[in-house]
Amino acid sequence: MDFSLTDDQIAFRQTARQFAQKELKPNAAEWDRTSHFPVDVIKKSGELGFLGLYTNPEYDA
């Protein structure tokens, strides 16, 4: 059995790492301290394909 990552998985991991380093790491401590929920950053993460949620099509989401 081969547990190596595919090229797509490696690229996804690299994108996630870059996003976290740029958008999350510099602000995470302050957001925790002030109980801030960074909606704009969460939206950016969704645009990159993170935070995927599955919803029932009847909810038109």
C-alpha positions in Angstrom: 0.0 0.0 0.0 1.4 3.4 -1.0 0.7 6.2 1.4 2.5 8.9 -0.6 0.6 12.0 -1.3 -0.5 12.8 -4.9 0.7 15.9 -6.6 -2.8 17.4 -6.0 -2.6 16.6 -2.3 0.9 18.2 -2.1 -0.4 21.3 -3.8 -3.4 21.5 -1.5 -1.2 21.2 1.5 1.2 23.9 0.2 -1.7 26.3 -0.4 -3.1 25.6 3.1 0.3 26.2 4.7 0.8 29.5 2.8 -2.6 30.7 3.7 -2.1 29.9 7.3 1.3 31.6 7.4 0.0 34.7 5.7 -3.5 35.1 7.0 -3.8 33.2 10.3 -0.5 33.1 12.1 0.1 36.9 12.3 -3.3 37.5 13.9 -4.3 34.3 15.7 -3.2 35.3 19.2 -4.9 38.7 19.0 -8.1 37.2 17.7 -8.1 34.7 20.5 -7.3 37.4 23.1 -10.1 39.7 21.8 -12.6 36.9 20.9 -12.6 38.2 17.3 -14.0 36.0 14.5 -12.4 37.1 11.3 -15.2 36.8 8.8 -13.2 38.2 5.9 -10.4 35.7 6.4 -12.8 32.9 6.7 -14.4 33.9 3.4 -10.9 33.9 1.8 -10.3 30.4 3.1 -13.6 29.3 1.6 -12.6 30.8 -1.8 -9.5 28.6 -1.7 -11.7 25.5 -1.1 -11.2 25.1 2.6 -14.1 24.8 5.0 -16.1 22.8 2.6 -19.6 22.0 4.0 -22.1 19.7 2.5 -25.7 20.9 2.7 -28.9 19.4 1.4 -29.8 20.9 -2.0 -33.3 21.7 -0.8 -31.8 24.5 1.2 -30.3 26.1 -1.9 -27.0 26.7 -0.2 
